[in-house]
């Protein structure tokens, strides 16, 4: 008989029941889970671009997320998740969440696990160390923007820099003080984000005579963590810029792409650099040096986290093309809808 894991939440989505089996599954004790938002101790459940638990309670009906995929740093887990609102004659008082048919989809090699743990420790130290210089840079940007308030181009860049510094500072604060289970998912316009990145990289590309072509297709928004999305795209774009020799060309385009299973939003980044043999770019993520391999690992984890994927095509002497596929439906899990009751 398949094991079921169950916990209850109240109408404020705070955990009020957490048994031994769900504690064993999640590694979170009852004392640590009770009274917390469910998504602080369990992966947030998504349905139609919104919280699935809130959706089920608001509509007062059962919701089954069949074959829902939970992503984490080391492996993927697939399970069926049933959300049952707890109804009273007058209102909804909470919900019962039952997880069943749990299976591990894939895992990492032991050597990858050890390397990721080491990277996590390094990232924590880096996060602590970057706070003071980041504040100094923020102060300098504010001073320059005030002193040269009439320089429109400079003010435009200063505005972008100030927004990026604030976003990074907020990310570091969350990284150091709160659970990363609260993913901060929002609807993001990828085209708008890329237009900002286009401005951000223009100094670097102009100084090296690199031609940039950005082609913006008609695409829907993506439900994702904005900071992580930006990091994924900047990692790929910066890698492309580094590979391009002077007078080269960078091409970035967005479009919608349909497949038999689901619809995707595609971001394609291409360069006309020297390229590389297949056996080389296939091993980039296993490099020990903190370089392109590190950036690709981060990008790969971000893509996995939103149920997307990354494809790399490169030929020696022919340049490199990286494609990032973001699901146009709910990010954070794949599921099939089934209403009951």
C-alpha positions in Angstrom: 0.0 0.0 0.0 1.3 3.4 -0.9 2.3 5.6 2.0 0.4 8.9 2.4 1.9 12.0 4.1 -0.6 14.4 5.5 -0.7 17.8 7.2 -3.3 20.4 7.9 -3.3 24.2 7.7 -5.7 26.8 8.9 -7.4 29.5 6.8 -4.3 31.7 7.1 -2.2 28.9 5.6 -0.4 28.3 8.9 0.4 24.7 9.8 -1.7 23.3 12.6 -1.2 19.6 12.2 2.1 17.9 11.2 2.5 14.1 11.8 5.5 11.9 12.0 5.4 10.7 8.4 5.4 14.2 6.9 8.2 15.1 9.3 10.2 12.2 8.0 9.5 13.1 4.4 10.5 16.8 4.7 13.1 16.6 7.5 11.1 19.2 9.4 10.0 18.4 12.9 6.5 19.2 14.2 7.9 21.8 16.6 9.6 23.5 13.8 6.6 23.4 11.4 3.6 24.2 13.6 2.5 27.8 13.3 4.5 28.6 10.2 3.2 29.3 6.7 3.0 25.9 4.9 5.4 27.1 2.2 8.1 27.8 4.8 8.4 24.1 5.7 7.1 22.5 2.5 7.6 23.5 -1.2 5.0 26.0 -2.4 2.3 24.4 -4.5 1.3 26.2 -7.7 -1.8 26.1 -9.9 -2.7 28.5 -12.7 0.0 31.0 -11.8 -1.1 31.2 -8.1 -0.9 29.3 -4.8 -2.8 26.0 -5.3 -3.8 25.8 -1.6 -5.2 29.3 -1.6 -7.0 28.5 -4.9 -8.6 25.3 -3.5 -9.8 27.1 -0.3 -11.1 30.1 -2.2 -13.1 27.9 -4.6 -14.1 25.5 -1.8 -13.3 22.4 -3.9 -10.8 19.6 -3.9 -7.8 20.0 -6.1 -5.5 17.1 -7.3 -2.1 18.0 -8.6 -1.1 14.7 -10.3 2.5 14.0 -11.0 3.6 17.3 -9.4 7.4 17.7 -9.6 9.3 19.2 -6.6 12.7 20.5 -7.5 15.6 20.8 -5.0 19.3 21.2 -5.3 20.2 17.6 -5.3 17.3 15.7 -6.8 13.7 15.9 -8.2 10.7 14.2 -6.5 7.4 13.5 -8.2 4.2 12.9 -6.2 0.4 13.3 -6.3 -0.8 16.1 -4.1 -4.5 16.3 -2.9 -5.7 19.6 -1.4 -9.0 19.2 0.5 -10.6 22.4 1.9 -12.0 21.9 5.4 -15.5 23.4 5.3 -17.9 24.6 7.9 -21.5 25.6 7.2 -20.4 29.2 6.9 -16.8 29.3 5.6 -13.6 27.4 5.0 -11.5 26.9 8.1 -8.4 25.5 6.5 -7.3 22.5 4.3 -5.8 19.1 4.5 -2.9 18.4 2.2 -2.1 14.8 1.3 1.0 13.6 -0.6 1.1 10.2 -2.1 2.9 8.1 -4.8 6.2 9.7 -4.0 9.1 8.8 -6.3 12.6 10.2 -6.9 13.0 11.2 -10.6 16.7 11.6 -10.7 19.6 12.4 -8.5 23.2 13.8 -8.7 26.4 11.8 -8.5 28.1 11.8 -5.1 30.9 14.0 -6.3 28.4 16.6 -7.6 26.7 16.6 -4.2 30.0 17.3 -2.3 30.9 20.0 -4.8 27.5 21.7 -4.4 27.8 21.6 -0.6 31.2 23.3 -0.8 29.7 25.9 -3.2 26.9 26.5 -0.7 29.5 27.2 2.1 31.4 29.5 -0.3 28.2 31.4 -1.2 27.3 32.0 2.4 30.7 33.5 3.1 30.5 35.6 0.0 27.1 36.9 0.9 28.4 38.1 4.3 31.5 39.6 2.8 29.8 41.5 0.0 27.4 43.6 2.2 29.9 46.4 3.1 31.3 47.1 -0.4 27.8 46.9 -1.8 26.6 49.6 0.5 29.7 51.7 -0.5 28.8 51.3 -4.2 25.2 52.2 -3.5 26.3 55.4 -1.8 28.7 56.3 -4.7 25.9 55.8 -7.3 23.6 58.0 -5.3 26.2 60.8 -5.0 27.0 60.7 -8.8 23.4 60.7 -9.8 22.8 63.8 -7.6 25.9 65.6 -8.7 25.3 65.0 -12.4 21.5 65.2 -12.4 21.5 66.9 -15.8 23.3 64.0 -17.6 20.3 62.0 -18.9 22.3 59.0 -20.1 24.3 58.8 -16.8 21.1 59.1 -14.8 19.5 56.3 -16.8 22.5 54.0 -16.0 22.5 55.1 -12.4 18.8 54.2 -12.0 19.5 50.7 -13.3 22.5 50.3 -11.1 20.6 51.5 -8.0 17.7 49.0 -8.7 20.2 46.2 -9.2 22.1 47.0 -6.0 18.8 47.1 -4.0 17.6 43.8 -5.5 21.0 42.2 -4.6 20.9 43.6 -1.1 17.4 42.3 -0.5 18.4 38.9 -1.9 21.4 38.7 0.4 19.2 39.6 3.4 16.8 36.8 2.6 19.6 34.4 1.9 21.2 35.0 5.3 18.1 35.4 7.5 15.1 33.5 6.1 14.1 30.2 4.6 14.6 29.9 0.8 11.4 27.9 0.7 9.5 31.1 0.3 10.5 31.6 -3.3 9.1 35.1 -4.0 7.4 34.0 -7.2 5.9 36.8 -9.3 4.6 37.3 -12.9 7.6 38.6 -14.9 7.7 40.2 -18.3 10.9 38.7 -19.8 11.0 41.3 -22.6 11.0 44.2 -20.1 13.8 42.5 -18.1 15.9 41.9 -21.2 15.5 45.6 -22.2 17.0 46.5 -18.9 19.9 44.0 -19.4 20.4 45.5 -22.9 21.1 48.8 -21.3 23.2 47.2 -18.5 25.7 45.5 -20.9 25.9 48.4 -23.5 29.0 50.0 -21.9 30.8 46.6 -22.0 29.8 45.8 -25.6 30.4 49.3 -27.0 33.9 49.3 -25.6 34.7 46.1 -27.5 32.8 47.0 -30.7 30.4 44.1 -30.2 27.2 44.5 -32.2 24.0 43.6 -30.2 20.8 42.5 -31.8 17.8 42.1 -29.4 14.7 40.7 -31.0 11.6 40.8 -28.8 8.8 38.4 -29.7 5.2 38.5 -28.4 5.3 36.3 -25.3 3.2 35.9 -22.1 4.7 36.6 -18.7 6.5 33.9 -16.6 5.7 33.0 -13.0 9.2 32.9 -11.5 11.5 34.5 -9.0 12.7 37.7 -10.7 16.1 37.8 -9.2 16.8 34.2 -10.2 15.5 34.7 -13.7 17.8 37.7 -14.2 20.8 35.8 -12.9 20.1 32.9 -15.3 20.0 35.2 -18.3 23.0 37.4 -17.2 25.1 34.3 -16.7 24.4 33.2 -20.3 24.7 36.6 -21.8 28.0 37.4 -20.0 29.4 34.1 -21.1 28.6 35.0 -24.7 30.2 38.4 -24.4 33.4 36.9 -22.9 33.6 34.5 -25.9 33.1 37.2 -28.6 36.3 38.8 -30.1 36.3 42.5 -31.0 33.9 43.4 -33.7 31.8 40.3 -33.1 28.0 39.9 -32.7 25.7 39.0 -29.9 22.1 38.1 -30.7 19.3 37.7 -28.1 15.7 36.8 -29.1 12.5 35.8 -27.4 9.6 33.8 -28.8 6.9 31.3 -27.9 7.4 27.7 -28.8 4.9 24.9 -28.5 5.6 21.2 -28.0 3.4 18.2 -27.7 3.4 18.4 -23.9 3.4 22.1 -23.1 4.0 25.7 -24.2 7.4 27.3 -23.6 8.8 30.8 -23.7 12.2 30.6 -25.4 15.1 33.0 -24.7 18.0 32.3 -27.2 21.4 33.8 -26.7 23.9 33.4 -29.6 27.4 34.6 -30.3 29.8 34.3 -33.2 32.8 33.5 -31.0 35.2 30.6 -31.5 32.8 28.0 -30.2 33.9 24.7 -28.7 33.7 21.0 -29.4 30.7 19.1 -27.9 32.8 17.2 -25.4 34.1 20.4 -24.0 30.9 22.3 -23.3 29.3 19.1 -22.0 32.0 19.1 -19.2 31.8 22.8 -18.4 29.6 22.2 -15.4 32.1 19.9 -13.8 35.0 22.4 -13.8 36.6 23.0 -10.4 37.3 26.6 -11.2 34.8 29.3 -10.4 34.1 30.4 -13.9 31.7 29.6 -16.7 31.1 26.2 -15.1 29.9 27.8 -11.9 27.5 30.1 -13.8 26.1 27.2 -15.8 25.4 25.2 -12.6 23.5 28.1 -11.2 21.6 28.6 -14.4 20.8 24.9 -14.6 19.4 24.9 -11.1 17.3 27.9 -11.8 15.9 26.3 -14.9 15.2 23.1 -13.1 13.5 25.1 -10.3 10.9 26.5 -12.7 10.4 23.3 -14.6 12.3 24.7 -17.6 15.5 23.5 -19.3 18.6 24.7 -21.0 20.1 23.5 -24.3 23.6 24.4 -25.6 24.7 24.1 -29.2 28.3 24.9 -30.1 30.8 24.1 -32.9 34.4 25.0 -32.9 34.8 28.1 -35.1 31.0 28.5 -35.5 30.0 30.2 -32.3 27.6 29.1 -29.5 23.9 29.2 -29.0 22.2 28.8 -25.6 18.5 28.3 -25.3 16.5 28.8 -22.1 13.1 27.3 -22.1 10.6 28.6 -19.5 7.2 27.0 -19.2 4.4 29.3 -20.2 2.1 27.5 -17.7 2.7 27.4 -13.9 6.3 27.3 -13.0 7.6 25.4 -10.0 5.8 22.1 -10.8 4.3 20.0 -13.6 0.9 18.7 -13.0 -2.4 17.7 -14.5 -5.6 19.3 -13.3 -8.4 17.2 -11.9 -11.3 18.6 -9.8 -13.1 16.4 -7.4 -16.3 17.0 -5.4 
